[in-house]
Amino acid sequence: MTVKSFQVLSLLLAYPTIDIQAASCEFSDILTGEGLVPTEHLAALDRLIDEYRSRELLDLQERYVLLFDRTRSLSLHLFEHVHGESRDRGQAMVDLKAMYEDRGLEIDSKELPDFIPLFLEFISTLPKEDAIDLLGQPAHVIAALGERLAKRESGYAAVLLALAAMAEVDPEAIKALLDEPDDDPDDLEALDAVWEAENVTFGPGSPDEGCPKVDGMLDRLAAEITSPAKAAGAETVQSGSANNG
C-alpha cells in the first residue's frame, strides 16, 4: 500500500506546477488522516500548503528557483552534500538507480536518482516500516537542509524538518553538514559564478517540457483517494493531469 504522506511531501518539494497547485487542496487531509507526520509539524506544513493555494504560480516558481537552483548549499540532490563532485558521487548514483529499478521504479534519464522528491516517491511505494528505515539513511542531510531553510524563514523548512522527525538522526552528522559553508543568497557575484559554471535548469526540467514524473505521481495519488468526501477533489486532480498530458 502506498504511503501517501511521502507522495504529498515529495510534491511539495517538486518544482511548482499548476497541477500540484490544484491538488494541494487534498494535501492537509492526507497528511492528517494518515498520521505519519508528527502532529507538531502539521501546522507548519499547513502554512506551506496554504501558500500553494493563495500565491500566484509564477511567484511560487520564482521562489523555488532562487532557493534550490541558485543556492548550492540548499540543493535538493542528496549526494551533492555527501560526495560533492567526487567520483564517489557517480557510483552512488548508479547504486541508487539500481535500487529503484530492482523495486520496479523506472526513472527518466534526465532525472538524477538522488533528487529528494524522487527519493520520496520511491519510498512511498515501500511498506511503511521499510520506508522510514530507508529515510533514516539520508536523514542527516535532510535535517541540515531543513535547518538552513528555517534560518532563511522559508516555508519549505516544514517539509524537511517533518521528514527528519520521522527518522533517527545523528546530531553529530547534522552538525558536520551545518559546519560546511552556506551560500549567501545576497552575494549575487558568487551566485552568478555558480550559474556560469553550470547549465542552469528551472526545477527538474524546463516548464515548457512538462514534468511527467510529477504528473504520474498526481495520477496515482488521485486514484488512491477513494472516500466519498474526497471524490470531487480526486476528479479535479485527474482532470488537471489529463489536460496537461
C-alpha positions in Angstrom: 0.0 0.0 0.0 1.3 3.4 -1.0 2.4 5.8 1.8 0.6 8.8 0.5 2.2 11.2 3.0 5.6 10.7 1.3 3.9 11.4 -2.1 2.5 14.7 -0.7 5.8 15.8 0.8 7.5 14.9 -2.5 5.1 17.1 -4.4 5.7 19.9 -2.0 9.4 19.8 -2.8 9.0 19.5 -6.5 9.1 22.4 -8.9 5.7 24.1 -8.6 3.2 23.4 -11.4 -0.5 24.2 -11.9 -1.4 20.5 -11.3 0.4 20.5 -7.9 -1.3 23.7 -7.0 -4.7 22.3 -8.0 -4.1 19.1 -6.0 -2.9 20.9 -2.9 -6.5 21.1 -1.6 -6.2 17.5 -0.6 -2.7 17.6 1.0 -3.6 18.6 4.5 -6.3 15.9 4.8 -3.9 13.2 3.6 -1.2 14.2 6.0 -3.6 14.4 8.9 -5.5 11.2 8.0 -2.5 9.0 7.5 -1.0 10.1 10.9 2.6 9.5 9.8 3.8 13.1 10.1 4.4 14.1 13.8 1.5 16.2 15.0 3.7 19.1 16.0 4.8 19.6 12.3 1.4 19.7 10.8 0.7 23.4 11.4 3.9 24.5 9.6 3.1 22.2 6.7 -0.4 23.6 6.5 1.1 27.1 6.2 3.2 26.0 3.2 0.2 24.3 1.6 -1.9 27.5 2.1 0.8 29.3 0.2 0.3 27.0 -2.7 -3.4 27.8 -2.7 -3.1 31.6 -2.3 0.0 32.7 -4.2 0.5 33.1 -7.9 2.1 30.2 -9.6 4.9 32.3 -11.1 5.7 33.7 -7.6 6.0 30.1 -6.3 8.2 29.1 -9.2 10.5 32.1 -8.8 10.9 31.4 -5.1 11.7 27.8 -5.8 14.4 28.6 -8.4 16.1 31.2 -6.1 16.2 28.8 -3.2 17.0 25.4 -4.8 18.5 26.1 -8.2 20.6 29.2 -7.3 21.8 28.1 -3.8 24.1 25.1 -3.9 24.0 24.7 -0.1 20.2 24.1 -0.4 20.5 21.7 -3.3 17.8 19.0 -3.2 20.2 16.4 -4.5 21.3 14.3 -1.6 24.8 13.3 -2.9 25.7 16.9 -3.5 26.0 17.3 0.3 27.7 13.9 0.8 30.1 13.4 -2.1 30.3 16.9 -3.7 31.9 16.5 -7.1 34.0 13.4 -6.2 33.9 10.2 -8.3 32.1 8.5 -5.4 29.0 10.5 -6.3 28.7 8.8 -9.7 28.9 5.4 -8.2 26.4 6.3 -5.5 24.0 7.5 -8.3 24.4 4.2 -10.1 23.7 2.2 -7.0 20.7 4.2 -6.1 19.2 4.0 -9.6 19.7 0.2 -9.5 17.9 0.0 -6.2 14.9 1.9 -7.7 14.8 -0.4 -10.7 15.1 -3.5 -8.6 11.8 -2.4 -6.9 10.1 -1.6 -10.2 10.6 2.2 -10.3 11.9 3.4 -13.7 13.2 6.9 -13.8 13.7 9.2 -16.8 17.2 9.5 -18.0 17.1 13.3 -17.3 16.4 12.8 -13.6 19.1 12.3 -11.1 18.3 9.5 -8.7 19.3 11.5 -5.6 16.7 14.2 -6.2 14.8 14.3 -2.9 11.3 14.4 -4.4 12.2 11.3 -6.5 13.6 9.5 -3.4 10.4 10.3 -1.5 8.3 8.9 -4.4 10.3 5.7 -4.2 10.0 5.2 -0.5 6.2 5.9 -0.8 6.0 2.6 -2.6 7.5 0.6 0.2 5.9 -0.8 3.4 5.8 2.0 6.0 8.5 0.4 8.2 10.8 -0.1 5.3 10.2 3.4 4.1 11.1 5.0 7.4 14.1 2.8 7.7 15.4 3.9 4.3 14.6 7.5 5.1 16.9 7.3 8.1 20.0 6.8 5.8 20.0 10.4 4.4 18.1 11.9 7.3 21.1 13.9 8.5 21.3 15.6 5.1 17.5 16.3 5.1 17.7 17.7 8.7 20.6 20.0 7.8 18.7 21.3 4.8 15.7 21.9 7.0 17.8 23.9 9.4 19.2 26.0 6.7 15.8 26.7 5.2 14.5 27.6 8.7 17.3 30.1 9.1 16.0 31.7 5.9 12.5 31.6 7.3 11.4 29.6 4.3 8.1 27.6 4.4 9.9 24.7 2.8 11.7 24.1 6.0 8.5 22.4 7.3 8.8 19.6 4.8 12.4 18.8 5.5 12.1 19.1 9.3 8.9 16.9 9.2 10.8 14.2 7.3 13.8 14.4 9.7 11.4 14.0 12.6 10.2 10.7 11.2 13.6 9.1 11.3 16.5 8.7 13.7 19.1 11.4 13.0 22.7 11.5 14.3 23.1 15.1 15.8 26.9 15.0 15.1 26.3 14.2 11.4 23.9 17.2 11.2 26.4 19.4 12.9 29.2 18.4 10.4 27.0 19.4 7.5 25.9 22.7 9.1 29.6 23.5 9.6 30.1 23.5 5.8 29.9 26.9 4.1 26.3 28.1 3.5 25.8 30.2 0.3 24.8 33.8 0.9 21.7 34.4 -1.2 22.5 38.1 -1.2 26.0 37.5 -2.7 25.0 37.9 -6.3 28.5 37.8 -7.6 29.1 34.4 -6.1 25.8 33.1 -7.3 26.5 34.3 -10.8 29.7 32.5 -10.8 27.9 29.3 -10.0 25.5 29.9 -12.8 28.3 30.5 -15.3 30.0 27.2 -14.2 26.8 25.1 -14.6 24.0 24.5 -17.1 21.0 26.1 -15.3 17.6 24.4 -15.5 14.5 25.6 -13.7 13.4 22.8 -11.4 13.7 19.2 -12.5 13.1 20.2 -16.2 12.0 23.1 -18.3 8.5 24.2 -17.5 7.7 24.1 -21.2 8.6 20.4 -21.4 6.3 19.4 -18.5 7.0 17.2 -15.6 5.9 13.6 -16.5 7.1 12.1 -13.2 5.1 14.7 -11.2 2.1 14.1 -13.4 2.3 10.4 -12.9 2.5 10.8 -9.1 -0.5 13.1 -9.1 -2.5 10.5 -11.1 -1.6 7.8 -8.6 -2.4 10.0 -5.6 -5.8 10.9 -7.1 -6.6 7.3 -7.8 -6.0 6.3 -4.2 -8.3 9.0 -2.7 -11.4 6.9 -2.6 -13.6 8.2 0.3 -16.8 9.9 -0.8 -15.8 13.1 1.0 -12.8 13.4 -1.3 -14.2 12.1 -4.6 -14.8 15.6 -6.0 -11.2 16.6 -5.2 -9.8 13.5 -6.8 -11.8 14.2 -10.0 -10.3 17.7 -10.1 -6.7 16.3 -9.9 -7.4 13.6 -12.5 -8.9 16.2 -14.9 -5.9 18.5 -14.4 -3.4 15.7 -15.1 -5.3 14.6 -18.2 -5.4 18.1 -19.6 -1.7 18.5 -19.0 -0.9 15.2 -20.8 
